[in-house]
């Protein structure tokens, strides 16, 4: 699965590209591991001064449709729900501790955990066809990568609740209005715009960029960390609940679920 995520570094800019376009860049466990291995490499090379900005993008029509539904609920042998979530959170932290800024190029679908992870990065630029969703409640679980916290920080309680509780789609224009993205451009111009921003950052004083970045990140870091902890505990309870088991059984049997709230 090494070709499902690609890394290219040129003139101080690292470009991490999701490369599973036939599945709208949906993440499998193997792809997830590859993604974070490359981010760890970027962090090390940034610390060494080789990389000054990271771009995260997707090949094909979409940024990422989130978790591959074929692997929903899959765990490594003997791994508990809590251990599974903690392992994911430990790696996710690199997105908001990367030594240099991360600029994300959103297009097509940006769904679930992939959307949440993008929200943990420093800048998001969207194509005009980008559509963002938090559909976890439809699958009987909750957003668990601090995306709701970021939406709350940027747009307030109303939008965070709307997206997390209903799973509705958010357009690029709405995302710009609420500050979830900083720019919206025509789809054919997205990569060019994102690379221009990344190269501009890479051309600045690394010390000044890092201090500015760390100051801004620090404003919301405590809330993100607290939310990750709360989501970890809540998701563990949800995974073990009767309602979650009932939802899976109902879908397998082609019937409406009968929830009991426990």
N, C-alpha and C positions, 0 to 999 in steps of 0.2 A: 504493500500500500504506500510505498515511498513516493509514488508519483501523484498521490491524491492531494498533497500540499507541496508547493514549490517555493524555493527561496532564490532570489537574485539580489545581489548587492552591487551597486554601482554609484560612484561619486558620493559616498556617505549615506545613501538611501537604501534600506533593505525593503524589498517587496516580497511579502508573503502572500501567495496566491492559492486559494482553495481551487482544486482541480478535479472536481467530480460533477461536471456540468450536466450529465445525463440524469442526475438525481438532485439537481438544483443545489449542489454542494452540501447535501445533507451529511451530517457527521456520523460515522461509525466509530466504535471504540478505537480501532486501528488508526483511523484518520485523526481522531482527537489526540492520540498519543503522538503522532507525527507532527501535528500542529504545535503542540506545546514543546516538543523537542526543538523545533525550529525557533520558537520564541525564546527558549532558554539560550540557544546559540546566539540569537540576536542580542540578548541581554549581555552575554559575555563579550561579544564583539563591540557592543556599545561602551561597556566599561573600559575596554582596551582602546577606545577612541576611533575605532574603524567605522562605526555606524553612528550617524547623528539624527536619524529619523527613520521610523518604520511605517510602511504602508501595508494595510491589510485589505485585500480585495478578493473577488471571486471570478473565475472563468465562466463563460456562458451567460445565460440570461439572468441569473440570480446571484446575490451575495451568498446567502445560505438559507435553506429552509429549515434549519435547526437539526434536531436529532433525527436520524433515520428511523422511521416508525417501525421498521423491521427489527430494530434492536431495543425498542422500548421495554424497560423492565429487565433487561438482560444484565446479569451480574457475573463477575468472575467467580470461579469455584470457591465456596466457603466465605465469600465476602458479604458482610452484612450491609443493610441499607445505609446505616450510619457511616460505615467505613467507605462505602461507595461515594457518598456525598462529600465526606471529608477529603477524599483523594481528589475529587474534582475541584473543590474549593482551593486546595493547596496549590494546584497548578494555575487556576484562574487568576490568582493574585498577581501573576506576572504582568497582566494587562494593565494594572494600575500601579505597578512598581517598576516597570521598564525604565532603565536609566535615561531614555530619550523618548520624545513624544511619539504616539501612535496615531496615524491618520487613517480613518476607515472610509472605504468607498462602498456605499450602499446602492444596490440596484435590484430590480425585480423583487423577489421575496427576501425579507430579513425577518426570520421567525424564531420565536422561543429563545432557547439558550444562546443562539448565535446573535440575536438582536440584543439580548442582555449583555453579552460579552462586548459587543460593539459600544454599548452605552458606558462601559467601564473605561474605554479608551479616551484619548484627549480631544480628538476632533472627528466629526462625522460629516462627510459631504455626500449628498444623495443625488442620484439620477432622478429625473422627473417621473419615472415609472416605478420608483421604489415603493414597496408596501411593507409595513411593519406590523407585527402581531405578537401578542403573548397568549398563545392558545392553551396553556397548560391546564386550565380548569376544565376544558373539554375532555381532557384525558384523565381527569380525576386527581390531578396533582396541582402543585403551585409553582410559580416562578421561583427559582432557588439560586440565582446567580447575581443577586443584588440589583437586577435591572429595575425593579419597582422602586428601589431606593433612589436610583439615579433619576428616574422619571419624576419622582416626588421632589427631588432637589431642583430639577430644571423647570418643571411645569406645575408642580403642586399636587395636592391630594386628589383633586377631581380627575385629572387625566390618568394618574397612577391607578386609581380605583377602576376607572372606566376600562382601561386596557387589561388589567389583571383579572377583573371579575367577569367581563363579558367576552374577552378574546377578540374583540372587533378589530378590523384592519384600519391602520392609520396610513394616510397618504403622505407622500413626500411634502406636499404643500402644508398639510396640517403639522407635520413634524417640524418644519421650518418655523411656522407660526408659534409653536410651543417651545422652540429653542432646543429640540432634541437633535437637530442637525443645524449646521451653520450656513450651508449653501445648498441650493438646488440647481442643477445644471442639466441640459439635454443629455440623454443617455450616451450619445456618441462622443460627448466631450468629457465624460466623467473621469476616465483614466488620466487624460491630459491635465485636467484641473487639479486632481489629487496629487499628481506628480509635481506640478508647479508649486503647490503649497509645501510639499515635502522637501523639494529642493531649496525653497526659500528658507525653511527652518534649518536645513542642513548647512546653509551658507552663513548663518548667524554665529555669534560667539557661543560655543558650547556651554561655557560657564553661565552666561546670562540666560540662555534657554533653559538650562537645568534648574536654576534658581527660580525663574518665573514659573516653570512647569510644576515644581515641587510646592511652591506657595499656593498655586491654584488647586492642585490635587489635595493638599492638606485641608482645604476648607470643607471637603466632604468625606474624607477618608474614614473618620471615626464612625459616621453613620453607615457607610458601606460595610465596614467590618462588623458592626453590631447586627446589621441586617443579615449578613451571611451566617452569623451564628444562630440567629432566630429562625431563619429559613431552614437551616440544617436540622434543627430539632423538629420544626413543624413538618418538614417533608418526611422525616423518619416516621413520625406518627401517622401521616397520611398513607405511606406505603404499607403500613401494617394494619390499616383500618379495614372494617367490614365493607365500608362503602367502596373502597378501591377494588377490593376483591369482587364485589358485586358488579362494578362497572366492567371489569375484564370478563367476567362470566357472561354478562348480558351481551356484550359485543361478540363473544365467541358463539353464542346461541342465537344471535340475530333478534334480540328482543329489547324492550325498554328496561333500563335498570330500575330497581326498587330500592332507593336510598333510605337509610335509617338514621343517618347523622351520627354514625359511630364506627 
